[in-house]
Each structure stands twice: as structure tokens, then as C-alpha cells.
Amino acid sequence: MLLKLLVVNPNSTASMTDKLEAVVNASCPPGVSQLYLTYVTAISLQQVQYDFFTNADGPPGINDEPTSHQSAETCMAALGQIDITCYRGFIVACYSAHPLVDMLKLLTNKPVVGIFEASITTCLHILARSKKFGIVSTGHIWERLLTEGVNHFLGVHSALFTGVQTTGLTAAELHEAPQEEVRLRIRGAVKHLLEANHSQLGVICLGCAAMADMDTIVRETCIEVLGEVEGSGIRIIDGVAAAVQLLPGLVRCNM
């Protein structure tokens, strides 16, 4: 039986959807294409097909609360024009407490996973008790918005969360600005996160879907600041990859 899942890009930038496809592809088992992931369980062999949707009527980027709400409203309208009943689950590919997640949950009883929530859930599973997680993101406004989002999702000001550091760049600028400038900005945000927490930091979440291919920069900075052994031990979580691993399991559990 084919399990069809839909990855939703709430903004109108098609190149971002292409990046999402690349992340899904990289998250597949070796030798399996991005659209057909094979999961083997004790009782069944099941293929999973990921389809991708770009919100053509949405803003080109989601850089604050107004564009977040605009993208959710236009995306719901656009999804209403297609048949989504064939999908068993959905991924909302914007790293924020995006309103589309709850809007889709009201529309369907099928699992809806936001990449922001998927990354936090993954942190909770892999963090040692003595360690914390932090987020590296884009524009400065996300320091407040993502902190509020984490506290709301966890229902508490968790001691596990050490905060957000940002690059000051938008998602689009991560790929349009000179790459050396982007590299310096990401390294600066990671250094601030590490220096503020040092031995307590166990996980760094990539706080933007557009940062999906920038984990190497984060890793190099961790090693530079902490040394080879400790720096290599920091976990780096891409929310898209986390959601890709999480959603099929929820569907197979009939959640």
C-alpha cells in the first residue's frame, strides 16, 4: 500500500521547494529515491510517496508575524483548490510556530507536523539530562518569536532551552547574499550560542528551512570553538529531516 504524504512550502519561492526536495532525498535510505521511501516493519513492506506543494499566492519569504499569517491564509485557500484527501499526513515546512499547522489540524484528522515542532520533539528524545538545546536562525525578530514558540510548545519556560541566536539575514538573503558574508553571519550566531552555554549545549537546531544545507558551517564552528572531540559531539538538527522521519511513524500508528 502506497502511503502518500504532502510537504507544504507556505511561501511562493519555488527554489525553496526544490531545497525541501533535496533534504527529503538526503533523508532517504541509500539507493531509494526521494519520492518512494521503503519502510520495512515486522508485518508489512510499505512505500511512502512525498509530494511537494508551493503556495504560489503566498509571500516570497516568511520573515515576521504578518507574513506568517498571510502565508497561512493564502496557503489554506490554495490547498482548498486541490484534492488533499489522498494524503495520509502533512509537513508544514516553515521553521516557526506557523499558524498553518493548527489550521490544517482543524481541517483534517490526519497527522500534521511542523518542522519547528519536529525539531523540538527530536531534541527532547536525544538530549542528555545535563544538556540543553539552542536555535540558530535568520532575522533578529526570530529571537523573540522562536523563544515564544518553544515556550508555548513545551508549555513551560524549559530549562532545556538555552535560546536563539540569529544571523540578521532573511531566508532569501541566505542564498542571495555573498556566500562569505552568509558564512560569517552563521559562524557568528553559532559562536554566540556556544560561548553563552559552552559545556551545557548538546543540540543546535537549524532555525530556517533555507539553512538545510548549512550544517557543515555549524559543525566547523562547533569544532573551532570547542575542539574536535567536544565540537563533533554537538548534535545538529534540521527540522525538515526530523519531520520526514517523524511523520510516517505517526501515520503508521494511526495517529
C-alpha positions in Angstrom: 0.0 0.0 0.0 1.3 3.4 -1.0 1.5 6.0 1.8 1.2 9.5 0.3 2.4 12.5 2.3 2.4 16.2 1.4 5.2 18.6 2.1 3.8 22.1 2.1 6.0 25.2 1.4 3.9 28.1 2.7 5.8 30.7 0.7 5.8 31.3 -3.0 9.6 30.7 -3.7 9.8 27.6 -5.8 13.6 27.3 -5.3 12.8 26.7 -1.6 10.6 23.8 -2.5 13.5 22.4 -4.6 15.6 22.6 -1.5 13.0 20.8 0.5 13.0 18.0 -2.0 16.8 17.8 -1.7 16.5 17.4 2.1 13.9 14.7 1.8 16.2 12.9 -0.7 19.1 13.2 1.6 17.0 11.7 4.4 16.1 8.6 2.4 17.8 5.2 2.9 20.7 4.5 0.5 19.6 3.6 -3.0 16.0 4.8 -2.5 14.6 7.8 -4.5 13.1 10.8 -2.7 9.5 10.1 -3.7 9.5 6.4 -2.8 10.9 5.6 0.7 10.6 2.0 1.7 9.9 1.2 5.3 10.2 -2.4 6.5 8.3 -3.5 9.6 7.6 -6.9 11.1 4.3 -7.1 9.4 4.5 -5.1 6.2 6.5 -3.5 3.4 5.2 0.0 2.7 6.2 2.6 0.2 6.0 6.3 1.1 5.5 8.9 -1.5 6.3 12.5 -0.7 4.6 15.2 -2.9 5.5 18.8 -2.7 3.3 21.9 -2.7 4.4 25.5 -3.2 2.0 28.3 -2.1 2.1 30.4 -5.3 -0.1 33.1 -3.8 2.0 33.5 -0.6 4.7 35.9 0.2 8.2 35.1 -1.2 9.5 34.7 2.3 8.2 34.5 5.9 10.2 37.0 7.9 7.7 38.1 10.6 4.3 37.6 12.1 2.3 39.4 9.3 3.9 37.3 6.5 3.4 34.2 8.6 -0.3 34.8 8.9 -0.5 35.9 5.2 1.2 32.7 4.1 -1.2 30.6 6.2 -4.3 32.2 4.9 -3.3 32.1 1.2 -2.0 28.5 1.6 -5.3 27.3 3.1 -7.1 28.9 0.2 -4.7 27.3 -2.4 -4.9 23.9 -0.8 -8.7 24.1 -0.9 -8.4 24.1 -4.7 -6.8 20.7 -4.9 -7.7 17.3 -3.6 -5.7 16.6 -0.5 -7.9 13.7 0.7 -5.4 11.3 -0.8 -2.7 12.3 1.6 -2.3 10.5 4.9 -0.2 13.2 6.6 1.3 16.7 6.1 4.5 18.5 6.8 4.5 22.3 7.1 7.9 23.4 6.0 8.4 26.8 7.8 10.6 26.9 10.9 8.2 28.8 13.2 5.1 28.2 15.3 3.3 28.6 11.9 -0.5 29.0 12.1 -0.9 26.7 9.1 -0.1 23.7 11.4 -3.2 24.3 13.5 -5.4 25.3 10.6 -4.6 22.0 8.8 -5.3 20.1 12.0 -8.8 21.7 12.1 -9.3 20.7 8.5 -8.2 17.0 8.8 -7.8 14.4 11.5 -4.6 13.2 9.8 -1.2 14.0 11.3 0.2 17.5 10.6 3.8 18.0 11.6 5.6 21.4 11.5 9.3 21.3 11.0 9.7 23.6 14.1 7.8 21.3 16.3 9.6 18.2 14.8 13.0 19.6 15.7 12.0 20.3 19.3 10.4 16.9 19.7 13.7 15.3 18.4 15.7 17.4 20.9 13.7 16.0 23.8 14.4 12.5 22.7 18.2 12.8 22.2 19.2 15.4 24.9 21.1 14.1 27.9 19.6 15.4 31.2 22.6 17.7 31.7 22.4 19.2 28.2 20.4 22.0 26.5 19.3 22.9 23.0 19.5 26.2 21.2 18.4 27.6 17.8 20.3 29.4 15.1 18.0 31.4 12.8 17.8 34.3 10.4 16.4 37.8 11.2 16.6 39.2 14.6 12.8 39.1 15.1 13.0 35.4 15.4 14.9 35.6 18.7 11.6 36.6 20.3 9.2 34.7 18.0 11.0 31.3 18.3 11.6 31.7 22.0 7.8 32.3 22.5 7.1 29.4 20.2 9.3 27.0 22.1 7.8 28.1 25.4 4.3 27.7 24.0 5.0 24.3 22.5 6.6 22.9 25.7 4.0 24.6 27.9 6.7 26.0 30.2 9.9 28.1 30.2 12.0 25.0 29.9 15.5 24.8 31.5 16.4 22.6 28.5 16.1 25.5 26.1 19.0 28.0 26.0 17.7 30.5 23.5 18.0 31.7 19.9 20.9 33.4 18.1 20.3 35.0 14.7 22.3 36.0 11.6 20.4 39.1 10.8 19.7 37.8 7.3 16.4 36.8 5.8 15.8 33.4 4.4 16.2 34.7 0.8 19.5 36.5 1.7 21.0 33.2 3.0 21.2 32.3 -0.7 21.3 35.7 -2.4 24.0 37.4 -0.3 27.7 36.8 -1.0 28.4 33.3 0.4 31.4 34.6 2.5 29.0 37.1 4.2 26.5 34.3 4.9 29.2 32.1 6.3 30.5 34.8 8.6 26.9 35.5 9.9 26.2 31.9 10.6 29.5 31.4 12.3 28.9 34.4 14.4 25.5 33.2 15.6 26.8 29.8 16.4 29.7 31.2 18.3 27.4 33.4 20.4 25.3 30.3 21.2 28.3 28.2 22.1 30.1 30.8 24.2 26.9 31.6 26.2 26.4 28.0 27.1 29.7 26.2 26.4 29.6 22.7 28.0 25.8 22.8 28.6 24.9 22.9 24.9 24.1 19.5 23.4 21.9 20.3 20.3 21.8 23.1 17.8 18.6 23.4 15.7 18.8 25.0 12.2 16.1 27.6 12.6 15.1 28.1 9.0 14.2 25.7 6.1 16.7 27.7 4.0 19.5 26.7 6.3 19.1 23.0 5.5 22.4 22.7 3.6 24.4 24.8 6.1 25.0 22.2 8.8 28.7 22.0 7.7 29.3 25.6 8.6 27.7 25.0 12.0 29.8 21.8 12.6 33.0 23.6 11.6 32.3 26.4 14.0 31.5 24.0 16.9 34.8 22.3 16.3 36.7 25.6 16.1 35.2 26.9 19.4 35.1 23.6 21.4 37.8 21.5 19.9 37.5 18.3 17.7 36.1 16.0 20.3 33.5 18.2 22.0 32.6 20.1 18.9 32.0 16.9 17.0 29.6 15.8 19.8 27.2 18.6 19.3 24.0 17.3 17.6 22.7 19.4 14.6 19.1 19.0 13.8 17.4 20.0 10.5 13.7 20.3 11.1 12.8 19.1 7.6 14.8 15.9 8.1 13.3 15.5 11.5 9.7 15.8 10.2 10.5 13.4 7.4 11.5 10.8 9.9 8.6 11.5 12.3 5.5 11.8 10.1 5.5 8.3 8.6 5.7 6.8 12.1 2.7 8.8 13.3 0.7 7.7 10.2 1.6 4.0 10.7 0.5 4.3 14.4 -2.9 5.6 13.1 -2.4 8.9 14.8 
